[in-house]
Amino acid sequence: MSWQPELDELERRRRAALEMGGPEKVARHRNNGKLTVRERIALLLDTDSFHEIGSASGFARYDAANQLQAFTPTNQIIGRGRIEGRSVAVSADDFTVRGGANDGGVIEKLGYVERMACELRLPLVRLVDGTGGGGSVKTIETIGRTYVPAVPGWEFAIMNMATVPVVGLALGSVAGLGAARVVTSHYSLMVEGIAQIFAAGPPVVARAGEKVTKDELGGAAIHAGNGTVDDVVASEAEACARARRFLSYLPPSVHALPPRGAVEDVPARSEEWLLSAIPRDPRKVYKMRPIVEALVDRGSFFEIGRAWGKSVITGLARLDGWPVAVIASDPYHYGGAWTARAAEKLVRFIDMAQTFHLPVVHLADIPGFRIGVQAEQEATIRYGSRAMAAIYQATVPWCSVLVRRAFGVAGAAHQSTGRFNLRYAWPSGEWGSLPIAGGLEAAYKAELEAAPDPAARLAEIEARLKQFTSPFRTAEQFMVEEIIDPRQTRRLLTEFANLAAPLRAPGPSAFGMRP
C-alpha cells in the first residue's frame, strides 16, 4: 500500500532523461566536437553539487491502458549547484533533443530559473546551444496553431542584469532567443570552432538572398571583434573555467559585497622597470598590459573584451585581495584614443562595476577621441559622451593614475570631477585641452604665415611652449594632486583598495544595467 510504484515510475523517467536525445544523437553531437549538456554542467559546477529541477518534464507516449511507452526529456535542464562552494543557478540547453527548440516546457523552465536566480539572489550561468528556447517551424504543426511572439519571464532576465551576476556561454550554433540569452549577461563568450551567434541562421538568411556559412554569418572572429560577446576561448573546458573565475570577483547579488580573496602578494612590492616603462619620446608606444600585471596582485588580472574597443583595456583584478575593476589605455591602438567601440566597451564595463560595487582603478593615457572622417561617421563623439556620462554617474570609489596623456574631452573623462576621487600622476604625465603639436598651426596661423621660414618658426614656437608642459607646473597650482614614483604605484593602489573596502555599500544601483 506504499507509494513505491510511483517512485519507481519517477526513477524510470529520470533514467530516460539521462539518455538525453538517445545514443545516436548523442554520438552525432560528440562527433561535432561538443560535450553533452550533462558533461557541461559537471564541468562548470563543483563535483556532485547539481540539484536538477524539473527532471520529469518532457514528452511522454502512453498506450491504451495509460501505461508509459516512451519518454523523451525536455531539451532544457535547469537547477542549482555550487561553484567554489557558492550557490549558483544554471540553465543548460540540450541540442540532442529537438535541436534545442522551444517545446516540452522549455519557456516555463527558463522563466522559472530566471526568477529563481533573481529572488534567491543567485548568480546565473546560461549554457546555450541552439535556439535556447526560441521558435521552430515544426512547433506550428505540433501545437496546431501559430502565436504572437512573446517571451514569458523575460522581465526577470532584465531584472537579473541589475540584481545578480549573469554569464552567457555560446556552446553551439545559437540563434534567436538563444542569442539574446547569451548577450543579455554581464560576461559572455563563445567557443571557437563550435559556436556561432546570429539573429537567424544561414537557411533563413539564404531565403533573403544571402548565402553564407555559419562562421561567415556569426563566427567568433566576427562577434568577438564587434563586442557582441566579451571573449572567445578554445574549448568548453576553458569556457567553464573562465565563467568560474569571472564569478569569483563578484558578489552573489547586489545585496552583498564582492568578497576579499586570499592575500598572496606584498602590498609594497615594487617593480624597478616601471621607472622606464614610459618612453621619453611621446611618439613611441609601450605595452600597457605588463604595467597592469605589475600593479595588481600577481596573476589576478582577468581581462574582459580584449578583441574589441582595443584602445581601452578592461578587466577585473585584485589589490591586497580586494576585487577591483581596472581600466587602462592601450597606445598600440590609435595611440590610446577613444573610438566609438572603445566608448561602448567603457559604458558596459563601468556600469557592471557600479552594479556590483567594484572600486575602479583607471590607468590613463588618453590623447583624446579618435579624429578623422571615419571617426565622425562612427558617431565617436556621441558614444564618447555616453562613456563620459557613465563615469560621471558612477558612485563607486575611484582612483586614477595619469600614466602619460590626458587631452581634450576624453582626457577629462579619466574620472568625475564632481566627486572626491584619488588621483596620482607619473612624471611622464602631460595634459591639456589638446596636444601642443596638434594645435600649433591653428593657434599661430598668422605668425607662421608671416614668417620667412614657417617650419623653423613652428619648431621655435613648439620648443618655447614645451617648457610650460612640465607636470610640476601643474602640481604647483595643486591642479594635479600628487606626482609619484611609478615604482610606488602598487603600494598606493593597495592603500586605495583598503580605503575603499569599508565605503562599499550593498544594495541596488540607482540605475539598472542593460545588455
N, C-alpha and C positions, 0 to 999 in steps of 0.2 A: 504493500500500500504506500510505498515511498514515492518520491519524485525522481528516482534514479533513471527511469526510461527517458524522461525529458532531458536530464543531464547528459545521458548517452547520446541523445539526438544533437544536443548542443555541441558536444565534443566532435561528433561526426562532421558537423558543419565547419567547425574550426579547423579540422584536419584538411577539409576540402579547400578552405581559404588559404592554407599554407602552400597548396599546389599552384596558386595564382592562376595564370591562364592555361595551365596544363603543360606537360613535358615538351611538346612540340614548339609551342610559342615561347616558352622559357628558353629552350635551346636556341631558337632564332634570335631572341633578344641578346643572349650571351655572345652569339656569333657576330653580332654587330658591335662587340666590344663594350657592352654595357652590363653593369651589375643589376641584379634583380632588386625590386623595391625593398624586400626584407634584408637583403645584404647591405643596401644603402643605409637603412635605419640602424642596423647593427654597427656599421662603420662610424656613424655620426654619434651615437649615444654611448654612455658608459655601459659596460657589459651587463646584460640581463636586467637593464633598468626600464625597458619599454613596457608600458601598460597600454595595450590597444583598446580603443573604444569603437564599438560598432562592428566587431568582427563577424557578427552574424548577418550583416547586410549584404545583399547580392541578389542573384537571380536563381529562383528555385523552380524545379519542374516536378509535378506531382502526378501519380497515377490515378485511376478511377476510384481507388479506395483512400485517396488523400494521403498516400504514403510518398515520402520524398524519393524521387528517382535520380535527380542530379542537382548539384548546387555549384554555381559559378560565383565567386566572390565579387564584390564591388571593386572597381578599379581605383578607389580612394581609401587609403589607410590613414587613420588619424589616431592620436593618443598622446600620452605624456611619457617623458623619460628624464634622464639626467645627463648633464654634461659637466664633467669635473665636479660631480656631486650636487650641482644646482639644477633645479627642476626647469624643464622647458616643454613647450608644446610642439608637436610635429604633425605636418600633413605631407603625405607622400603619394605620388601617382604611380599606378601600376600599368605600364604600357602594354603588358602582355594580355590584359583583359580589355577587349574592345578598343585598343589604341588610346586608352585614357579618355574616351568620350563621356559626355555628360548624361549618365543614366545610373540606375541602381542606387539611388540615394546620394549621389555624389554632391550635388549642390547642398543638400541638407547637412551632410557631414562637413563640408567646407565651412558653412555658416556656423556650425557648432564649434569647430576648432578655433575659428577666429574669435568667436565670442568667449570661449573658454580662456584663450590667451589674454584677452582684454580684461575679463572680470576676475580671473585668478592672478592677474599681473605676472604672466609667464612670458619669457622670450619665445618667439615663434620661428621655427625653421620650416620653410617650404621646399620640398624636394619635387621639382616639377619636370614632368616628362610627358609630352603630348599636349592636348588642348587644355589639360588641367582643369576640367570642369566646364570647358567650352562646348560648343554645339557640334553635332554631326548630322548630316542629312538623313542618315539611317534612323535617327530618333523620330523623324516625322512618321515613318512607316510603323515604328514600334508603338507610338502613342496615338497614332491615327489623327493627328492634327498638327497645325503649326502653333506658334505662340509669339506674343510680343516680347522682344528681348528684355530680360531683366536679370539682375544678379542678386538674389536674396542674400542678405547678410553682408553685402559689400560695405555697408556703413561701418561695420566692425573692422574691416580691413583698413579703412581710412582712420578710424579711431585708434587703431593699433600703432599707426605711424607717430602718433602723439603720446603713446602710452607705454609700449613695450618694444624692445629691440626686435626687429624683423629681418630675417635673412632669406633671400631667394636664390636657389641654386637651379640653373638650367642644365638638365642632365639628358637631354634628347632634343628632338625637333619640337619646339614649343611655339604654339600659335594661339591667337585669340586671347581668351581669358587666361590661359596658361602663361602667355607672355606678360599680361598685365599683372599676374600674381608674382612673377619673378621681379619685375621692376618696381612694384609697389612695396618697397623694402628700404631698409637703411643700408644694406650691403647686399650686392648681387654679383653673381659670377656665372661664367659658362665654362664647360669642359671642352677644350679644343678638340676638334675631330668628331665629336659625337653630338654636340649641341648646336642648335640654330634657334634664332628667335625671329618671328615675323607676325605681323597682324593677320596675314593669311598666307598659306603655303604656296609652293610653286604651281600645283594644279589649278588653284583659284586664280593666281596671277596670270597663268598662261591663257585663261579664258578672256583676260583683259588685253591679250596680245603681247605679253612679255614672257618669253621662255628663258628661264634661268634655273640653275641648280640650287639646292638648299643653301650651300655655302655662299654662292654668289648673291643670294637674296638676303640671308640673315646670319652669316657665319660669324665666328668670333672676331676675325680681323675687322669686320665692319662695326660690330656693336661695342667692342672694347675701345675702338678709336673714336666713336661718336658719343660715348657716355651713356648708352642705353644700359650697359652693365658696368660695374666697377672694375672687375678683374676677369682674367682668363687664366685657367690652370690646365695642367697637362693630364690630370687623371681625376677620377671620382674620389679617390683616397685623399688627394690634395685638396679637393673642394671641401670635403668634410672637415679636414684638418684646419683649413682657413676659417670655416664657419665657427668651429670651436674656439679658435684663437680670437676672432673678432669679438665674440660674446664675452670673452674673459676681461675685456676692458670696460664693459658696460654694466650698469645695474640691471636687476631683473625687470624693473619698470621705472617710470619717472618718479614713483613714490619712494624710491630708495636712492642711495648714492653709489657711484662707482666704487667697488671695493679696492682697497690697497693690496697690491701684490707683495710678493716676497722682496725684501730689501737685500739685494745681492750685489750692489755696486757701491762704490765710495762716493758720497756727495761731492767731496772736494777734488775728485780725480781731475787732473789737468793734462791736456794733450799739447805737447810742445809745438807740434807742427801747425796748430791753429794760428800762431803768431804770423805765419807767412801764407796762410790759406788764401787770402785775397790778394790778387796781383796788384802791384802799384800802378801798372798801366791799365787805365779804366776800359780800354778796348779789349782786354783779354778776359776770357771766361774762366771759370773754375767749376769744380764739381761740388754741388751743394749736399748731396746725399751723405758723403763721408763726414761732413760737418754735423749734420743731424745725428748720425750714428755716434759721433764722438761726444755729443752733448747730453743725449738721453741715456737711460740705464742701458748697459750693454745688452745687445740682442733684443731690445724691446720694441724697436721701431717696426710698425706694421703699416706699410704704405697702402693706400687705397686710391684707385683710379690712375695708375701710372701711365696708361696708354692714351689718355685724352686730357685736354686742357693742360698740355705739358709744360707750360711756362710757370705753373704753380704745382708744388708738391704738397700732397695732403696725406695724413696718416695718423694713427694712434701710437702712443708710446707711454713709457713710464718714467717718472722722475722721483727718485728715492722711493720707488714702489707705487707712487700715486699715478693713476691713469690721467693722461692729458691728450688734448688734440693738438697736432702740430701742423702748421702751415709754413712753407718755405718757398722762396723763389728759385727758379732754375734758369740761370743765364744762358744755358745751352739752347734755349728755345726763345726766339725773339728777344734775346737779352734779358729775359725775365718780365717783359711787358705783358700786361694783362690782355688776353684775347677774349672774344665773346665766349668761347668754350671754357677758358680758364675761369671766367667770372661765373658761369653756370656752376662749375665744379665747386667754386668757393661758397656760393649760396647754399648748395646742398650740404656741404661739409660743416659749415658754421651752424646751420640750422640743426644738424644732428648733435653737435657739441652743446648747443643751447638746450635741446630737448633732454639730453641725458646728463646735464650738469658737469660737463668736462671743461676744466680750465684750458685756455688756449695759449700756446706759445707760437709767436709769429717771427720767423727769421726773414727779415725783409731786405730785398734788393730789387726795388721796383722802379724802372726807368719811366713808368707811366703806362697809359693804354697803348696798345699796338696802333700804329697810324698807317695811313695809306688807303687806296681805293678799296681793296678787299676788306680791310677792317671796317670801313664805313658801310660797305654792302652787308656785312655781317651784323650790323647794329651794335658794334662794340660798346659804344657809349651807353646804350640802353641796358645791356647786360651788366656792364661795369657799374652803372649806377645802382642796379639791384644788389650787386655784391657789396657795394658801399653801404647800402641801406641795411643789409643783413648784419654787417659789422657794427653799425651804429645801434641796431636794435638788440644786439646780444648783451646779456647781463652777466654772463659767467666771468670769473676772474680772467684777466688778460695780461700777458707780458709780451712786449715787442723787443726785438733786438735788431737795430739798424745795422745790418752787416755791411752794406755798401750804399746803394742809391735809394732815395725816396723823392720822386719828382712828380709834379702835377697832381691831378685829382686822384689817380690810382695810388700814388705815393702817400697822399693824405689819408688814404683808407687803410694804412697799416694798423690803425687802431681807432677807436672812437675818442674824439677829444671832448666829448660831452660827459665823460665819467672818469673816475680815477683808474688809471692803469699803470703798471710798472713799465718803464722803458729804459733800455740801455743802448749805447751806440759804440761800435768798434771804431778805432782810429781811422779805418778805411772809409768811414761814412761820408757821404756827400748828398746834398739835398737842395731843394729849391722849387720854384714854380715850373722850371724846365731846365735841362742841362745847358750849360753855357754855350757849348759848341752848337747846339741846335737852335739857339735864339739870337746869336750874334748878328747874322746878316740882316735879320729883320729889325733888330733894335738899333743897329748902327748903319742903316742903309745909306743915309745921306752922306755920312762921313766916309764910308767906303767908296761911294761913287765919286767923291771929290778927290780921293787920294790918288797920287801918281802911280802907286803900286798897291792896288786893293788887297792882294794876297798878303803882302808884307804888313800892311796896316791891320788886317784881320788877325794875323798872328800876334801882333803887338797888343791889340785890344784883349785878345784871349789871355795872354800872359799877365796883363795888368789885372784882369778880373780874377784870375786864378788865386791870387793872394787872399781874396776875400772868402774863399770856399773852405777854408780850414774848419773842421768841426769844432775846434777850440773857440773860434769866434762866436759860434752859436752857443756853446756852453757858457761863455762869459755872460750872456744875457739870460741864462737859465732857460733857453728855448730847446735844449736837449738836456735831460736831467743828469746823465752820468755817462762819461766816456770810460770804457773799461778795457782792461787787458783781455783779449779774446780767450786766453787760457783760463780765465776766472769765470767764464760764462756758465759752465756747468754748475759750479758752486752756487751762483746766483739764481739759476733756474730751479735747482732743487730747493733753495730757500723759498722761491716763489710758490712752488708746489705745496710746501708745508704751510705757508701763509694762507694759501687758497683753500686748503682742505677744510678747515672749520667754517669757512664762509659759504660753502656749498649748501644749498637748501633743497630738500626733496620736494617734489610736487610737480604738477603740470606747468609747462611753459606758457607764457602769455599768448603764444600763437602755436598752432599745430603744424607739424612738418608735413608737406605734401610730397608725393613721389617726384 
